[in-house]
Amino acid sequence: MFRNITPVVQNLLLINILVFVLASFVFPVLDEWFALYNIQSAYFKPFQFLTYMFMHADFWHLFSNMLGLLVFGPLLEQFLGPKKLFTLWMVCGVGAGVLYTGYSLYEYKNMEEKVLTFEGNPDPEYFNKLVLENRSYFSPEVFDFVDQYSRNPQDPMFIERAEKTLEAILKLHANAPMVGASGALFGVLIAFGMLFPNTQLFLLFPPMPVKAKYLVGAYALYTVYNVLLNSSTDNVAHFAHLSGLVIGAVLVYYWKKDKTSFY
């Protein structure tokens, strides 16, 4: 595998590993500068649409993305050429960041409207609903407060505390960063599945062969499921993954529309 590594794949691997080492051990501030923040955040900068895809949350995040690139990238580079593979990686990564930012802005505005609704008509049941929808942001002690507030729905102190709690959650929504090359990698995955649909891949868990089209299709369905589920306890940017899939599929369709034979 390592002897057959192609130039673009090799350079992307080296850049991502180097940036991870620098951000982890030399310049930790890079995580704050180069992660992608929501547009409404004070930390947002336009260049983050590019830089976020070279940042990773931890070693395993980096390892999984780079392993996927190493497995699927070389054959794609040999087939498409270095220029198109690099274009695929960058366009899917940047495009996923842009689309995810739009999605995040929609979610933020939706949450902001709910907070304003509560402030216009404070209600313990509605507050409890918002807490449950955003429970990943809370410690278990918040439910003690929910119980106390429900017993004292007209108490100004409880109302004020509830309002401040929701405003804090809104701020966290605004300032939640995204990092990782997963959007770009999912573009590579869909490209591999479209160009080499019947190529046999051997899974480790469970140990069995599977055609690329079925493996990529399963990833796609799982991604759509998680986007629709929109679990509050899941901190994975599934919509960015889906965006990478869609952008990658459009690019490959455009590139291969005049071809009649595929692997």
C-alpha positions in Angstrom: 0.0 0.0 0.0 2.7 2.5 1.0 4.9 1.7 -2.0 2.0 2.6 -4.3 1.2 5.9 -2.7 0.7 8.7 -5.3 2.1 12.3 -5.1 -1.1 14.2 -4.2 -2.2 11.6 -1.6 1.3 11.7 -0.1 1.4 15.5 0.0 -2.1 15.7 1.6 -1.1 13.1 4.2 2.1 15.0 5.1 0.4 18.4 5.3 -2.4 17.1 7.5 0.0 15.3 9.8 2.4 18.3 10.0 -0.5 20.7 10.8 -1.8 18.3 13.5 1.7 18.1 15.1 2.1 21.9 15.1 -1.4 22.5 16.5 -1.0 19.9 19.2 2.5 20.5 20.4 3.9 23.8 19.1 1.2 26.3 18.3 -2.1 25.3 20.0 -3.6 28.7 19.0 -3.9 27.3 15.5 -7.0 25.4 16.6 -8.7 28.6 17.4 -7.5 30.5 14.3 -8.1 27.8 11.7 -11.2 25.9 12.8 -14.4 26.9 11.0 -16.8 28.9 13.1 -20.3 29.9 12.4 -20.8 33.1 10.5 -22.5 34.8 13.4 -19.5 34.0 15.7 -17.0 36.8 16.5 -14.3 34.2 15.7 -15.4 33.6 12.1 -12.9 34.4 9.3 -13.5 33.7 5.6 -10.2 31.8 5.3 -11.5 29.2 7.7 -13.5 27.6 4.9 -10.1 26.4 3.6 -8.1 25.9 6.8 -10.6 23.9 8.8 -10.1 20.9 6.7 -6.5 20.6 7.7 -7.3 20.7 11.4 -8.3 17.7 13.5 -9.8 17.2 16.9 -7.5 14.4 18.0 -5.2 11.7 16.8 -8.1 9.2 16.0 -9.9 11.9 14.0 -6.8 12.5 11.9 -6.1 8.8 11.7 -9.5 7.8 10.3 -9.5 10.6 7.7 -6.0 9.9 6.5 -6.5 6.1 6.4 -9.5 6.7 4.2 -7.4 8.9 1.9 -4.6 6.4 1.9 -7.0 3.5 1.0 -9.1 5.2 -1.7 -7.0 8.1 -2.9 -4.1 6.4 -4.9 -6.3 4.5 -7.3 -8.4 7.6 -7.9 -5.3 9.6 -8.5 -4.0 7.1 -11.1 -7.4 7.1 -12.8 -8.3 10.8 -12.6 -4.8 12.3 -12.6 -3.2 14.4 -9.8 -5.0 17.7 -10.8 -8.5 16.2 -10.7 -7.9 14.3 -7.4 -6.6 17.5 -5.8 -9.6 19.4 -7.2 -12.0 16.8 -5.8 -10.4 16.9 -2.4 -10.3 20.7 -2.1 -13.7 21.5 -3.7 -15.5 18.9 -1.6 -13.7 20.1 1.6 -14.4 23.8 1.0 -17.8 23.2 -0.3 -18.8 21.0 2.6 -17.6 23.8 4.9 -19.7 26.4 3.1 -22.9 24.3 3.1 -22.4 23.2 6.7 -22.1 26.9 7.7 -25.4 27.6 6.0 -27.0 24.7 7.8 -25.5 25.8 11.1 -26.8 29.3 10.5 -30.3 27.9 10.0 -30.1 25.9 13.2 -28.8 28.9 15.1 -31.7 31.1 13.9 -34.1 28.4 14.8 -32.7 28.2 18.3 -32.7 31.9 18.6 -36.4 32.0 17.7 -37.1 29.4 20.4 -35.2 31.5 23.0 -37.1 34.6 22.1 -40.4 32.6 22.3 -39.5 31.6 25.8 -38.5 35.1 26.9 -41.8 36.4 25.5 -43.8 33.8 27.5 -41.7 32.0 30.1 -42.9 28.5 30.7 -41.3 25.6 32.6 -42.5 23.0 30.2 -41.1 24.8 27.2 -37.9 25.4 29.0 -37.7 21.6 29.7 -38.3 20.9 26.0 -35.4 23.1 25.0 -33.1 21.6 27.6 -33.9 18.1 26.3 -33.2 19.2 22.7 -29.8 20.6 23.8 -29.0 18.2 26.6 -25.4 17.6 25.3 -24.6 21.1 26.5 -25.8 20.4 30.1 -24.6 18.5 33.1 -27.2 16.3 34.8 -27.7 18.9 37.5 -29.7 21.0 35.1 -32.7 18.7 35.6 -32.7 19.6 39.3 -33.2 23.2 38.3 -35.9 22.2 35.8 -37.8 20.5 38.6 -37.4 23.5 40.9 -38.5 25.9 38.1 -41.6 23.7 37.4 -42.6 24.0 41.1 -42.1 27.8 41.0 -43.1 28.9 37.5 -43.8 32.6 38.5 -40.7 33.1 40.5 -38.6 35.9 38.8 -35.3 34.4 40.0 -36.1 31.1 38.3 -37.3 32.8 35.2 -34.1 34.9 35.0 -31.9 31.9 35.5 -33.7 30.0 32.8 -33.3 32.9 30.4 -29.6 33.2 31.1 -29.2 29.4 30.6 -30.8 29.5 27.2 -28.8 32.6 26.2 -25.6 30.7 27.2 -26.7 27.8 25.0 -27.3 30.1 22.1 -23.8 31.5 22.5 -22.4 28.0 22.5 -24.3 27.3 19.3 -22.7 30.4 17.7 -19.2 29.5 18.8 -19.1 25.8 18.1 -16.1 25.2 15.7 -15.9 22.5 13.1 -12.6 20.8 12.1 -11.5 17.9 9.9 -11.2 16.6 6.4 -14.2 14.4 6.5 -16.2 16.4 3.9 -13.3 16.1 1.5 -12.9 12.4 2.3 -16.6 11.7 1.7 -16.1 13.3 -1.7 -13.3 10.8 -2.4 -15.5 7.9 -1.1 -18.4 8.7 -3.5 -16.0 9.2 -6.3 -14.5 5.8 -5.7 -17.9 4.2 -5.5 -19.0 5.8 -8.8 -15.8 5.1 -10.7 -15.0 1.7 -9.3 -18.4 0.3 -8.2 -17.6 -3.4 -8.5 -14.1 -3.2 -7.0 -13.9 -5.7 -4.1 -12.8 -4.2 -0.7 -12.0 -6.4 2.3 -13.5 -5.2 5.6 -11.8 -5.7 8.9 -15.0 -5.7 11.0 -16.6 -8.0 10.0 -13.8 -9.7 8.0 -15.5 -10.1 4.6 -15.3 -8.8 1.0 -17.8 -6.1 -0.2 -18.1 -4.2 -3.4 -17.3 -0.5 -3.3 -20.8 0.5 -4.4 -22.4 -1.3 -1.4 -19.9 0.1 1.1 -20.2 3.6 -0.1 -24.0 3.3 -0.4 -24.1 2.1 3.3 -22.0 5.1 4.3 -24.3 7.4 2.4 -27.5 6.0 3.9 -26.0 6.1 7.4 -25.0 9.8 6.8 -28.5 10.7 5.6 -30.0 8.9 8.6 -27.9 10.9 11.1 -28.7 14.2 9.4 -32.4 13.4 9.6 -32.0 12.2 13.2 -30.1 15.3 14.2 -29.3 14.0 17.7 -28.4 16.6 20.3 -25.8 14.2 21.8 -23.9 13.7 18.5 -21.1 16.2 17.9 -20.2 14.8 14.5 -20.9 17.2 11.5 -23.0 14.7 9.5 -24.3 17.5 7.3 -20.8 18.3 6.2 -20.3 14.6 5.4 -23.4 14.6 3.3 -22.4 17.8 1.6 -19.0 16.2 0.6 -20.9 13.2 -0.8 -23.2 15.4 -2.9 -20.5 17.7 -4.2 -18.2 14.8 -5.0 -21.0 13.0 -6.9 -21.7 16.1 -8.9 -18.1 16.5 -9.8 -17.6 12.9 -10.9 -20.8 12.9 -12.9 -19.6 16.0 -14.7 -16.2 14.4 -15.4 -17.5 11.0 -16.5 -20.6 12.0 -18.4 -18.9 11.4 -21.8 -17.4 8.0 -20.8 -19.1 4.7 -21.4 -17.0 2.2 -19.5 -16.1 2.0 -15.9 -14.4 -0.4 -13.5 
